[in-house]
Every structure is written in C-alpha cells, then in structure tokens.
Amino acid sequence: MTVRIEDVARLSGVSTATVSRALRGLPGVGGRTRELVFQAAKALGYTPSPTASSLASGRTHSIGLIQPDMSRWFFSTVLECAEQTFRRAGYDALVYSLPDYLGPDRQRFKARDLVGKVDAVLVLSLFFDRQEEAELHSLGVPAVFVSVRQEGYSHVGIDDEQAAAQACRHLITLGHKTIGHLSGQTNDLCPFAPTQRRRDGWKQTLQRFNLECSDSLDEAVTIMTASNGYLATNRLLDRRPDVTAILASSDEMAMGAVQAIRERGLTVGGDVSVIGIDGHDLGRPFGLTTVAQPVRKQGVAAAEVALKAVEGDLAQKTVIFPTSLIERTTVGPPPAR
C-alpha cells in the first residue's frame, strides 16, 4: 500500500502542511514537532514525492550541465566534480551535449531543452553567440561559465594566456629558439576561448623575446585530442624540421606529439621537447612536462557559485585559479646543431 503524506500527518498528530515543511527542513516547525514527523515518516516508510516537493518549493532541484564532449579528460573531470557537489547539496545534474567538433557550425543551444527543468545552468568550455545567449537568458535561471569567459556571467577558470606564457618561458630559459605550437580551432567570434588565449600567450611571449612566431610554427586542429596532436605534429615537423620544442595547448595533444616524435626516430626531450597544458592524470606515466591547472577545484567552485546563485546570491563572480609548472622528462635543452 502506498504511504501518503496524510498518513504521516495522522500518525504524528499535525497537519499535512506541517509535515511538508518539516521534511523539507523549512522554518516555522518546532524541534519536537519536527522530530515527531521524522519518526512517523520513518515508521511508515514514507518518501516525499520529488515532483510534489518541486511544485511546493518552486524549484526543480536539478542543474543543467552543458558541455561539448564527455570523452575528453578535462570535460569529464569538471563534470564529475560538479555533479558530486550538486548531489551533496541535494541537486540532480542534467547533462546536455553540444559537440564542438564542427567548430562554429556546431549544434546551437535551445532554451526549450531545459525550460522548467533546472534551477541553474553550468556551461563548460562553450562560447554562446548572441542568439544562444538570448536563449539562455530566457530560461530565467542563473548561469556559470567554466573555462570560456562569457560577458555578463560568472566565470571559473584559469588565465590561459599566462599558462601558455609560463610554458614558453620555461622552454626559452632552457635555450629553445624555434618553438612550435599545437593549437585548437580558431574562432574569431570567441576571443575569450582558451584555444585563442593560449595561442595569444605563445605568440606574445615569443615576440617579447624577439623569437619567431610565424604562422608556419602554429598548427591548428579541430579538437584537442591525442590523435589530432599526433597528426598535427607530423604536419608541423614536415613543414618546419628546425623546430626544437613544441607547446601543445592541451596535454592530450602533447601525448600525441610525443608518439609522433618517437616514430620519427627522434628523442623526446632531446631532439624535440614537448610541453602541454592541463595536468592530465596520464601526464606522470608519460613523463610529460606540463603547466597544470586544478581541474577538479574548478568543477567544485563552479558548482558552488551556481548553488549560491540559486539561493539568491546573484552577484557576478570571477574565480581564477593559478597554474603550476610540473617538470618531467619530455623537456630538455635543445640539441647542439
């Protein structure tokens, strides 16, 4: 037999409204009364209906997570940490994918996918154009952007230009003068995308040290995966065999670069050095030198900002985490030529 809220009210000797408020932790219920309600609910095996609770509170207790590709380490790690943070706070996560492999022609965000279903939205590493931003605004719920900065919204991430500059300075300090770059796709509509900002950091640092930063040293890919890093490295070294070091805009691309260099019969860290950005979990077994970012902390922080917004703290926030250089075996001085 299904246990109803009326049964709990009858056993505890209070109204159904009091039972509802007690079980949802709302004020206006005395400690003794709340305890009686909990005891009655437990004795009867009563579980409140999520739908009924949502109607009563005006909240869905769900957060929308919009992301481009769960198969890639950075995205899946942020999603996992954000989802766990939401779950601990009593919220479910609804994950929606807008694959980015088509670049500017990717699937667009539509408000109808989330309307009435979420109390807030997390957007991971996707830049919204004006139409998408209007769709997001029409939801009437707070939104937080991770990695990509979207004007007018809270943002959690790192200083991508500084991360790339940090990697470049390390290579230059060791004596490298011809430094190639493996970058993500260029999207002029998105000047704040990590791919563009990391490219800017590479280029500006080389310019500062009066080193070459021509387009022939920059090899772009559609998405920053190991396989694309492998292919991009071969194209770069075919075109510029004088390159002594490669900065990859992601650790996954750097891992592909390592394999491509080895297959050419070259020594990684000797003939050609490789440095990435991210702090990927596989970086240590690969011996990959990298500029690491605290990915898990970003997922937690973004979720916390969203939860505070749901509770009424709607002030726009920017949370920038520091990066750190981790030196391993894929980087060394340039070869004597």
Helices and strands as residue ranges (DSSP letters): H 5-12, H 16-23, H 31-44, H 50-57, E 62-67, H 73-88, E 92-97, G 103-105, G 111-113, E 120-124, H 130-138, E 143-146, E 154-158, H 160-173, E 179-183, H 194-208, G 215-217, E 218-220, H 226-239, E 245-248, H 251-263, E 273-278, H 283-286, E 289-292, H 295-310, E 318-321, E 324-326
